[in-house]
Amino acid sequence: MSDFLKIDIAAQILAALALFAVLQLGLLSALISGLLVFELVHMVALKLNRLGIRHQAGKAVGLILLAVIIAVAITFGVIGLVALLTGRSESVVALLQKMAEVIDGARTHFPPWAWEYLPANAVELEAAASGWLRAHAGQVQEISRNVGTFLAHTLAGMIIGGLIAFGAEKAGVEFRPLTQALTERAHLFAGAFRRIVFAQIRISALNTTLTAIYLAVILPALGINLPLTKTMITLTFVVGLLPVLGNLISNTFIVVVSMSVSVLTAAGSLVFLILIHKLEYFVNARIIGVRIRARAWELLLAMLVMDAGFGIPGLIAAPIYYAYLKDELSARKLI
């Protein structure tokens, strides 16, 4: 066996172990955020390079722009959270009152024996929520830790991705054989990620269109006007950038808001949630399959296996991992 073949096999084994460790250690958010920053920095640098700005300077501008956008997003997020907790019209107390009104309106649709299990007003709802929090304090703390870890991993991934993007492709740097082989693996994976991201934008746009038709056309045609329609449509596109999971988040929000109108409307929204959720599996497989030259059943099988092995993170990573595997095999003219 030649030295080149040994190095190539070693690089593939290390790449496979790294991708397995990402899912096993819960580092998928760091990987995706890092790759996203890396690709955005290079995209900005290429645009500026066409305007006569050196590539390295363009990457610096891209990093600064991303840092400003992230800082502004965090600032508005904190302001929004403070307004939610302290504001009058959109405060937590007002939300509890609204939820109590929804439940009170829904009581008439439930049999009498179920009324005793439903809170009648905001005070009872708040008391029930407090009791639930006390009874499940351990789980709430665990969720808080998981959210904190997720945010920390995402931020760390962004920083690492920015540093790699700024320091990559420096002239005069010679790599050793194993480093060169690993770099090629990284480029293949980044290319697979880039194709999946653009495909996911198309999928999110399709989901948003279907949601807009349901909220702004079908429901008003039936004489039903939900509050926060524009917000829900915007939310659908933003969270829809997350495969499958984003669709669940946006449509769950739709179901909750639908409860403010009637239980029947909420049931209709729930049916919509289920249909779109199932449809997205096939839409993902079709749109992403075209990008990575894979049949729909191949991608569906990959998503099913990864979901069974790693849960939601595996489901999100499946299109990226499978696209990378196809690129590796294609590069060696095996498929």
C-alpha positions, 0 to 999 in steps of 0.5 A: 500500500502506497504512502499516499493511500495510507494518508488518504485512508487515515484522513477519511477515518479521522473525518468520520470520527470527527463527524460522529463525535459532533453528534455524540457530543452535541456539537452540531450547533457549533459545527453549523454556526461555524460553517455558516460564518465561514461561508458568509465571510467568503461570500462577502470577500468574493463580492468585494474582490470583484470590486477591486478589494483584496480577498483578505481585506474583504474577509475582514470586512465580512467578519466586521459586518457579521459581528455588527449584525450579530451584536444588533440581533443580540441587542434587540433580542435582549430589549425584546425580552425585557419588554416582554417581561416588563411591558404592559400590553405584551407582558407575561401577565397579559399573556397569561390573561390571554391564555386564560381567556382562550381556555375559558372560551374552550371550556364550552367545547369540552364535556362538563367532567373536564371543566374541573381540570381547566383553570378558569382565570389568570390567577388559577393559570398562574398558580397551576404554572407555579405548581408545575414549575415547583414539581418539575424544577429539576427538568426546568433546570436541565432545559435551562442548562441545555439552552445555555450550552446550545447558545455557548456552542453556537457562539463558540462555533461562530468565533471559530468559523470566523477565525478559520475563514480569516486565516485560511488560504494564506500565501506561502503556507505549505501543508504536510501530507496528512494536513493537506488530506484533511483540508481536502475533506474539510473543503468537500464538507463545506461544499456539501454544507453550502449546497444544503443551505441554499436548498434549505432556503428554497424549502423554507420559502415553500413552507412560508408560502404554504403557511401564508396561503393558509393564514392569509387566504384560506382562514380569512375566506372562512371568516377567521382572522388570526392575530399576529399573522404577519409575525407568524409568516415571518417566523415560519421563514426564519425558523424554517431554515432549520430542517423539519424542526423549524416547521414544527416550531412555527406551526406549533405557534400557529396552533397556540394562536389559533386557540384564541379563536376556537378549538375548531380553528386550532384543530384545523391548524393542527391538521395543517401542522401534521400535513406540512410536517409529513410533506416536508420530508418528501420536499426536503428529499426532492429539493436537496436530492437535486442539489446533491444528485441523490434520489428522494428515497436515498435521502429519506433513508439517510434521514430515517437512519440518522433520526433513529440513531441520533434523534433531531440532531441526526435528522438535521445533519442527515442531508449534510452528512449524506451530501458529503458522503456522496462527494467523497465517493464521487471524487474517487469515481466510485459512484 
